[in-house]
């Protein structure tokens, strides 16, 4: 397992957050802070491992000279009964879901992770995350993946971000809010995500209409989790 040791941190200077509703939730949190606060730069990133890797390869050349401390914020799906919608989790490490390859795992920066845990205590839980190239739509598959990989939550960008940025010597921490339960089926939105990692509105709407109950549950989870994402931004940067 690859590890990066780093010094003690203050609040991260850069935030990466998936574009769309998650990005806007973080921006709302930042907008509630006093103008005198030391606020980070916030960048929207595409969904999915391949699109975010391509994005970061270009973006990284702009920020490497500053060697920022970097935080990934966003939503994640639960793979365990231990985590409910709205729970806040801090990644200790992240694995890559690649069934035909040996298990790859990267550890988040230890000092930054400890800072995030301390700052957000007592409302966080330490977890191992799992990154998938696609949305896991079936509850039974979520539970099987959690048991197979000993992971608690799933996302679509975490491992790719760690791999790209750690290779450039950038300290990375990750905080996610649970947006869907381990026993919750999801509408199949994979076909609605284009090659640039963006949700296409018409395919998205069609998929939501095909699975109305699953869509309603997903929307309900978002309505609960997105305001918590805003609160995390406030909690991390208030009094800075």
Helices and strands as residue ranges (DSSP letters): E 14-18, H 21-31, E 41-45, H 49-63, G 64-66, E 69-78, E 88-96, E 104-107, H 110-120, E 124-131, H 139-149, E 153-155, H 158-166, E 171-180, G 190-192, H 201-210, H 212-237
